[in-house]
């Protein structure tokens, strides 16, 4: 048997936004309206978007989301370049949060966001006190999520309709400055042997709890 020395070139990796559940070119006459993207209509839309937004321009999708965003915000401390931040941004998009606030380092790992940050408003605050000043100016209570002494079980806590849900780093959790500045500190009740759960999982649980408390759907 002959052995070939040929090395096949690496296959190109798909875009993080691509999905196998896309659609091909628009069949028939193109629809009219400013929301449509001519390139997508011509070549197809493989983005990971809901059917309502197939073939829409990204800017048109963001504009439509802005008309119905929920009044809660999400904030994340970013002192250690936490890989969970991208996943939290993705969940914020899924639950239609108003804005995501990054406290600390401006740069964060966007890989976990799976390009959902394109559809989600993201604001940077250099320090905790900058973030707190913004929240006070907007009259938004800061609800910290951490399992520290004195925290209240989220199952028994009424999340304000307008608020900021504040999350810390994987491992150390929230900084002392963030805990001190918060209007309330709540924790997700756990029943196993681990002291804490993944930061992105905690964020998703908390956002869904807000949805359950404040939406009829």
C-alpha positions in Angstrom: 0.0 0.0 0.0 1.3 3.4 -1.0 1.4 6.2 1.6 0.8 9.7 0.4 2.8 12.5 1.8 0.2 15.1 0.8 -1.2 17.1 3.7 -4.7 18.5 3.1 -5.1 22.2 3.9 -7.1 22.9 7.1 -10.8 23.4 6.5 -12.0 27.0 7.0 -13.8 27.5 10.2 -17.4 28.7 10.0 -18.3 32.1 11.4 -19.4 32.0 15.0 -22.7 33.5 13.9 -23.3 30.8 11.2 -25.7 28.0 11.8 -26.7 24.9 9.8 -30.3 26.0 10.2 -30.1 28.9 7.9 -32.1 29.7 4.8 -31.1 30.0 1.1 -31.7 32.9 -1.3 -35.1 34.6 -1.1 -37.5 32.8 -3.5 -39.4 35.0 -5.9 -39.7 38.8 -5.9 -37.8 40.5 -3.1 -39.8 42.1 -0.3 -39.8 45.9 0.0 -38.6 47.7 3.1 -35.6 49.3 4.7 -35.0 46.4 7.0 -34.0 43.9 4.3 -30.4 43.2 3.4 -29.9 42.8 -0.4 -26.8 40.6 0.0 -28.7 38.2 2.3 -31.7 38.1 0.1 -29.5 37.2 -2.9 -27.2 34.7 -1.2 -29.1 33.4 1.8 -29.0 34.0 5.5 -27.1 31.5 7.7 -26.9 33.7 10.8 -28.1 32.4 14.2 -31.1 34.6 14.3 -34.8 33.9 14.9 -37.1 33.5 11.9 -38.5 37.0 12.4 -35.1 38.5 11.6 -34.2 36.4 8.6 -32.7 38.5 5.8 -32.8 41.7 8.0 -29.9 44.1 8.2 -28.1 44.0 11.6 -28.9 47.7 12.3 -32.6 47.0 11.6 -32.6 44.1 14.0 -31.0 46.2 16.8 -33.5 49.0 16.2 -36.4 46.6 16.5 -35.0 45.1 19.7 -34.7 48.5 21.1 -38.4 49.0 20.9 -39.1 46.2 23.3 -36.1 45.7 25.6 -36.7 44.8 29.2 -35.9 47.5 31.8 -33.2 45.5 33.6 -29.5 45.9 33.0 -26.7 43.5 33.6 -23.3 44.5 35.0 -20.1 42.4 35.3 -16.8 43.1 37.1 -13.9 42.4 34.7 -10.7 42.5 36.7 -9.2 39.2 35.5 -10.4 38.9 31.9 -13.1 36.4 32.8 -14.0 34.0 30.0 -17.6 33.9 31.3 -18.3 37.5 30.3 -19.1 36.5 26.7 -21.6 33.9 27.8 -23.3 36.4 30.1 -23.6 38.8 27.2 -25.2 36.1 25.1 -27.7 35.4 27.9 -28.4 39.1 28.2 -29.3 39.1 24.5 -31.5 36.0 24.9 -33.5 37.6 27.8 -33.5 41.0 26.0 -31.7 43.0 28.7 -31.5 46.8 28.2 -27.7 47.1 28.4 -24.7 45.2 29.6 -22.1 47.1 31.7 -18.5 46.0 31.9 -16.7 47.3 35.0 -12.9 47.4 35.1 -10.9 46.3 32.0 -12.4 47.5 28.8 -11.4 44.5 26.8 -13.2 41.2 27.4 -13.2 37.8 25.7 -16.0 38.0 23.2 -15.8 34.4 21.9 -18.5 33.2 24.3 -20.9 35.9 23.1 -21.1 34.1 19.7 -21.4 37.6 18.1 -24.6 38.4 20.1 -22.7 41.5 21.3 -23.6 43.0 17.9 -27.2 43.1 18.9 -26.7 44.1 22.6 -25.8 47.5 23.9 -22.5 47.3 26.0 -21.1 50.2 28.1 -17.8 50.3 29.9 -17.2 51.8 33.4 -13.5 52.1 34.5 -14.1 51.6 38.2 -16.9 50.4 40.6 -17.6 54.0 41.7 -18.0 55.1 38.1 -20.7 52.4 37.6 -22.4 53.2 40.9 -22.5 56.9 40.0 -24.2 56.0 36.7 -26.7 53.7 38.4 -27.6 56.4 41.0 -28.0 59.0 38.2 -30.4 56.6 36.4 -32.3 55.8 39.6 -31.5 52.1 39.2 -31.0 49.9 42.3 -28.0 47.6 42.1 -28.8 44.0 42.9 -25.6 42.1 43.6 -25.6 38.3 43.0 -23.2 36.5 45.4 -23.3 33.9 48.1 -21.8 36.0 50.9 -22.9 36.3 54.5 -26.1 38.2 54.8 -27.3 37.6 51.3 -31.0 36.8 50.6 -32.2 33.8 48.7 -33.2 34.8 45.2 -36.3 32.5 45.5 -37.7 34.8 48.2 -36.5 38.1 46.8 -38.7 40.4 44.6 -36.4 41.7 42.0 -37.2 45.4 41.1 -38.6 45.9 37.6 -36.0 48.5 36.9 -32.6 47.5 38.2 -29.1 46.4 37.5 -28.1 42.8 38.1 -24.4 42.8 39.2 -22.2 39.7 38.8 -18.6 39.1 39.8 -15.6 37.1 38.6 -15.5 33.3 38.4 -13.9 32.2 41.7 -13.5 35.4 43.8 -17.0 36.7 43.1 -17.8 40.3 43.6 -15.3 42.8 45.0 -15.8 44.3 48.4 -16.4 47.7 46.8 -19.2 46.2 44.7 -20.9 44.4 47.6 -20.7 47.6 49.7 -22.3 49.7 47.0 -25.1 47.3 46.2 -28.7 48.0 47.3 -29.2 44.3 48.0 -27.2 41.1 47.8 -29.0 37.9 46.8 -27.8 34.4 46.3 -29.0 31.4 44.3 -29.8 28.5 46.6 -27.7 25.4 46.0 -28.2 21.9 47.3 -25.0 20.0 46.3 -21.4 20.0 47.6 -20.0 22.8 45.5 -19.6 26.2 47.1 -20.5 28.2 44.0 -21.9 27.7 40.5 -20.5 29.0 37.2 -20.8 32.8 36.9 -22.5 32.6 33.5 -24.9 30.0 34.8 -25.7 32.2 37.8 -26.3 35.1 35.5 -28.7 33.1 33.2 -30.7 31.9 36.3 -31.0 35.4 37.7 -32.1 36.9 34.4 -34.7 34.2 33.9 -35.9 34.8 37.5 -36.5 38.4 36.5 -38.4 37.3 33.4 -40.6 35.0 35.5 -41.4 37.8 38.0 -42.1 40.5 35.5 -43.4 39.1 32.3 -46.7 37.4 31.6 -45.3 35.1 28.9 
